[in-house]
Structure formats: C-alpha cells, structure tokens
C-alpha cells in the first residue's frame, strides 16, 4: 500500500523496517484498545499494516494481484472474539514479525543485495526485539549484559574472598592472651605460695585441712602440698605467710594419725 517508497541501501531498508516495526508494536501495546475496536469480526478480511513513519492501520488488503509489496496476514479480525485477548495479540504479533522480514528482504532482493548485505541487514534487524517479544514481555528479560561489569564484579568477589583469611589473623593473639590469663591460675593451684591471700578463700571455703580436718577460715593462712595435692592451715604445717614466697615442698601428713606433718623440706 506504500509501494512508492523504495529504500535502496542496507541502512535505508533497516530504517524502513524499524519504522514499520515501531508502528505495529504501538498498535499491539499502547494503542491496543483502538486496535481491538477496529478489528471487528463482522467486517471483511482485515490486515494490520505498519508504515515507515511509525504509523499503523487496520484495513482491507490491496486490490492489486499480485500486490506490489508482500501482504500481512489476512482476516486477523475473525479470531478476535474466539480467543483469549492475550493469545490473539500474540498471534497477530507473530504474523507481523513474519511480514516485516518479508518486506525487508523483498527490498533486498529487488535492489540486488549480495550475501554480505543480506547478512548485515539481518544482523541489524536481529539486534531489535521482535514484536512478539514486546507483546509477550520477553524483551524485558533480554537486556544486553555488560561483560566488563561482570568481570569486574567477579574480580571484586575474588578480592573479597581472599581478604577473608586476613580478617581472621588476629585470632592467634587472642590465644596468647588466653594463655597469659591462665598462667596465674596454674601458679595458684600448683605453687601453694600464692594461696595465702584472701582471694583463695571462696575457692577453698569447703576444703578441709589435710592435717587437722577443720574447714578453711577466711582470716587464716592456707597453703597447698605439691605432692599430695591437699591444703593445710599454715599453722598446722609450721608455715608463715612470709615464707610462702620461698620454694617449699610439703610432705603429706603421716598416716600414723599424728594429725600434723613431720616437717618441711627445703
């Protein structure tokens, strides 16, 4: 119906294709209510046309036989009320895509496009979403991916992964601190010399003296034996608090029942 417009180069044919495509896409999306109204099933065979100026039209097919340009699908109006609207629009979109390609390569054949021209034209056309993609919403999921962004994101993730062990390096310092904290406890338990203060009162409050059998008194000097691992009153083993700093080794109380150790070994 617009045979007087004849693009001759690959770029001109692509512009023609793009204009017709935009017009058809508008008819099936933003102007869909008007398009639906014009496709009256009571009318004769109707076709959907797209023009290079991005306009669309529902009209009867061309009277010329054969037509100057390839014709779009006939009778799209007959199926309007017999299908779901979404399915009907998708059907029209598929036929519109086929018509657009036939028009574009009709011009290519008419003006002698060679193999490289046809390949370049198809490549340019294939970069655009089809009308079916637009109507069905698939074009939203086909956004071009940025490889540079993906690579930089991948490198960023690798850097984050390699930096994780560095964040865990302070842990050995915590272990050393724990070891230092435990050292005084070991001295108190094993070296009886630190047991004379009031700090050990709660720990040994329920402990009986290995010599006299009495409980620990809070104000009394208390000392442990490294051999038998028992605790004694300082007075029971003849030790004073001033002597607790010296290295001493208490002998365990004799089993004869005398109640007190025999003495001290320097």
Secondary structure, 3 states (H helix, E strand, C coil): CCCCCCCCCHHHHHHHHHHHHHHHHHHHCCCHHHHHHHCCCCCCCCEEEECCCCCEEEECCCCCCCCCCCCCCCCCCCCCCCCCHHHHHHHHHHHHHHHHHHHHHHHHHHCCCCHHHHHHHHHHHHCCCCHHHHHHCHHHHHCCCCHHHHHHHHHHHHHHHHHHHHHCCCHHHHHHHHHHHHHHHHHHHHCCHHHHCHHHCCCCCCCECCCCCCECCCCCCEEECCCCCCEEECCCCCCCHHHCCCCCEECCCCCCCCCCCCCEEC
